Structure formats: C-alpha cells, structure tokens
Amino acid sequence: MIGMDKISDKDFVRFCDFIYQRCGITLNDNKRDLVHSRLAKRLRALGLSSYEDYFDILYNGRDNEQEIVNLLDAISTNVTYFFREDKHFDFLVNTVIPGIEKNNPGGSDRKIRIWSAGCSTGEEPYSLAITFAENMALENWDFRILATDISTNVLSHARKGVYDEERLRNVSDTMLRKYFTRSRDGSRFRVHEKLVSKIKFARLNLMHEFPFKSRFDCIFCRNVMIYFDRSTQGQLVNKFSSFLNPGGYLMIGHSESLTNVEHDLVYVQPSLYRKKG
Ligand SMILES: C[S@@+](CC[C@H](N)C(=O)[O-])C[C@H]1O[C@@H](n2cnc3c(N)ncnc32)[C@H](O)[C@@H]1O
C-alpha cells in the first residue's frame, strides 16, 4: 500500500464520471492530487491494493452505497458550525418571521416549512430552530424543519445533536443555557429535545427527484452547490424554485452565486433569492 501508484488517466476519468453521475460533484484535473490522496486513504482503510479492486466495490459491491458515502465524505467537506453566515439569520429575524406573522395573524394551524438541504452534521438546522424559537411563539404554529444530506455518516451525528464547544462559538451563553445541556466534563453540549422534535433528518441526494408533497417557506442550500458545475446548479435551483411557496426564499452560501445560472427567482441581496408571488 505504501507508495500507492498515482491514479492513471483512464481510472481518473472513470472515477470522476462516476462521482458526477452519482452526486453531481465535478472534479477536474486540478483535483487529481486530492483525489489520489483521498482514494489512497479509502484503499488503506479497506486493506485494498489496487484501484480496480476499489472500483469493483464502488460499482458492484453489496455495500457500495455506504462506501460511496465514505468516499464522498473524504472528497468533499462537511465543515459547518452554528449560526454560520449570520446575515441569513438576521434576515429571518427582520424580514421572514415578521412577514409570516403579518400574513397569518394569530398563527392558528398555519404551516411553516423550512428545508436545510445539505445540512451536514446538523448545526444549520438547529441554528434555524433556535432562531424561530427565539422569535416566534412556536406552540401557535405548525412549524417543522426538514434537514437532508447525502451522507449517512453526517446525518447520524446530526440526529444525536451533541457538539463540541468549538462548533458553538457563535452561540451566546444565554442560548447555550436555554437550548443545550452541558456534559459532565463540560466539553460537549446536547441539544434539548424541544428543538430536536422540530427537525426531521433524512437522507436525500439532491441529484434525485424531490419526494415532497408540499412546498417550503425557506430553503437553505449553503456551501453545497460549490461542488457542482453551472448546469447542475441550474437544474438544482430550478428544482428548489418549484418547491418554494410564492414569496418563499432560497439562501445559498456567501461565497456562491447564481450568476450565469438561469432561474426564475428574484435577487434580494447577495446569496438570497425570493420566489415571485
Ligand atoms: C460544507 S457542508 C454544508 C453544511 C451547511 N449547509 C453549511 O453551510 O454550513 C456540504 C454538505 O453537502 C453535502 N452534499 C454534497 N453533495 C450532495 C448531494 N448531491 N446531495 C445532498 N447533499 C450533498 C455533503 O455531504 C456535506 O454534508
């Protein structure tokens, strides 16, 4: 295994095609070193000595879905933290929530549906739940968050809702006390059940059909499309648009943009778009 041969042109192309077809992730020649080192890591973990054996597992293996997830986790980043890119949370507090309340005085059984698409280990959907809980009387609303990711590894972490202090650096002490329980040694924090119960975690590959019956008020797809080429981004944004309520919002990552992507959403501010209506 030591000194694993560099991946051949043929295997590299075959491999990139496979990842693109399965997950929409575009890898090009300047990712070759990264691909080589991450593949070598997976080969080591599985005790394999050739790319052919590994591809055989990926393409034909009984447990290939799990290995595709392991590989994706090795190639892409799952990095996230609470209240990342805080302008989106300010926008929820100052615009989205007042808008929902104004249009639905009293709340009654009005549905509020939020989707965190590419939620990774869960910090984003929990931050969303805290923001709504802090700014609305949620008991008066039918409020739910759907949080999805392609990776079963990150989803199992998300479902546990336990985090190191480092991921919580943007959470105030007051909110820590209100929504988390500290572990005995003080190093970890568990999200309270009242927030967990608002979130449904599910596996979903964004390249597949969306299996939803109803639409969303907000879709957060932040720091996910960065891996996709323009045409894949275009298809995805149009799918998102068709699952937004009129007047609903799409939030993307601050370093992402929809320039040169055809879509029917209205630009509101950097990384934020609204569905007409
Ligand atoms: C960097 S994390 C983003 C987490 C969070 N949205 C944020 O902004 O902090 C990117 C996530 O996108 C997920 N992802 C990548 N390709 C995907 C696909 N085709 N379908 C669903 N999720 C995907 C990865 O598994 C990863 O957890």
The ligand as a Tripos MOL2 file, in Angstrom:
@<TRIPOS>MOLECULE
LIG
   27    29     1     0     0
SMALL
NO_CHARGES

@<TRIPOS>ATOM
      1 C1        -19.9470   22.0960    3.6860 C.3       1 LIG1
      2 S1        -21.3590   21.1430    4.0650 S.3       1 LIG1
      3 C2        -22.5770   22.4390    4.2330 C.3       1 LIG1
      4 C3        -23.2450   22.4520    5.5850 C.3       1 LIG1
      5 C4        -24.1560   23.6490    5.8570 C.3       1 LIG1
      6 N1        -25.1660   23.7740    4.8350 N.3       1 LIG1
      7 C5        -23.3540   24.9200    5.9830 C.2       1 LIG1
      8 O1        -23.4280   25.7860    5.1250 O.co2     1 LIG1
      9 O2        -22.5990   25.0450    6.9660 O.co2     1 LIG1
     10 C6        -21.7910   20.4250    2.4640 C.3       1 LIG1
     11 C7        -22.7190   19.2120    2.5830 C.3       1 LIG1
     12 O3        -23.2740   18.9400    1.2940 O.3       1 LIG1
     13 C8        -23.4780   17.5450    1.2090 C.3       1 LIG1
     14 N2        -23.6540   17.1520   -0.2040 N.ar      1 LIG1
     15 C9        -22.7310   17.1380   -1.1990 C.ar      1 LIG1
     16 N3        -23.2730   16.6740   -2.3370 N.ar      1 LIG1
     17 C10       -24.5760   16.3940   -2.0650 C.ar      1 LIG1
     18 C11       -25.6600   15.8660   -2.8280 C.ar      1 LIG1
     19 N4        -25.5190   15.5210   -4.1300 N.pl3     1 LIG1
     20 N5        -26.8610   15.7110   -2.2290 N.ar      1 LIG1
     21 C12       -27.0260   16.0440   -0.9090 C.ar      1 LIG1
     22 N6        -26.0300   16.5340   -0.1310 N.ar      1 LIG1
     23 C13       -24.8140   16.6950   -0.7020 C.ar      1 LIG1
     24 C14       -22.2200   16.9640    1.8520 C.3       1 LIG1
     25 O4        -22.4350   15.6270    2.2940 O.3       1 LIG1
     26 C15       -21.9760   17.9560    3.0130 C.3       1 LIG1
     27 O5        -22.5050   17.4740    4.2250 O.3       1 LIG1
@<TRIPOS>BOND
     1     1     2 1
     2     2     3 1
     3     2    10 1
     4     3     4 1
     5     4     5 1
     6     5     6 1
     7     5     7 1
     8     7     8 2
     9     7     9 1
    10    10    11 1
    11    11    12 1
    12    11    26 1
    13    12    13 1
    14    13    14 1
    15    13    24 1
    16    14    15 ar
    17    14    23 ar
    18    15    16 ar
    19    16    17 ar
    20    17    18 ar
    21    17    23 ar
    22    18    19 1
    23    18    20 ar
    24    20    21 ar
    25    21    22 ar
    26    22    23 ar
    27    24    25 1
    28    24    26 1
    29    26    27 1
@<TRIPOS>SUBSTRUCTURE
     1 LIG1         1 GROUP 0 **** ****
